[in-house]
Amino acid sequence: MAYLRSTPLGNIAVTLVSLTLAAYFCFSAIQSDYGILRRAEYRTELTELQKTFEKLTKSILLLENKTLRLSENYLDLDLLDEQARSILGFIRPDEIVIHQK
């Protein structure tokens, strides 16, 4: 092997192999599954998923609050009245209904 490096052809071969390996590792560092570009995609996806998680958390808290307010232990009569009107279409005799188109 020492004879191969001492010749001009050997120097060119070692240089080409070294450059090929360096190019491969650079390409891999940028394009692979764990590369720089994939990491940027993961960060973008993480941001979107965090926003979705926050929206779902708020929605869950609102539903838990509404469920608590309609439970046996704590009954919010105004909410019950609102739900009955909305779902069943009830109105009181002293109310006037105005339809909008």
Buried (B, 14 or more C-beta within 10 A) or exposed (E): EEEEEEEEEBEEEEEEEEEEEEEEEEEEEEEEEEBEEEEEEEEEEEEEEEEEEEEEEEEEEEEEEEEEBEEEEEEBEEEEEEBEEEEEEEEEEEEEEEEEE
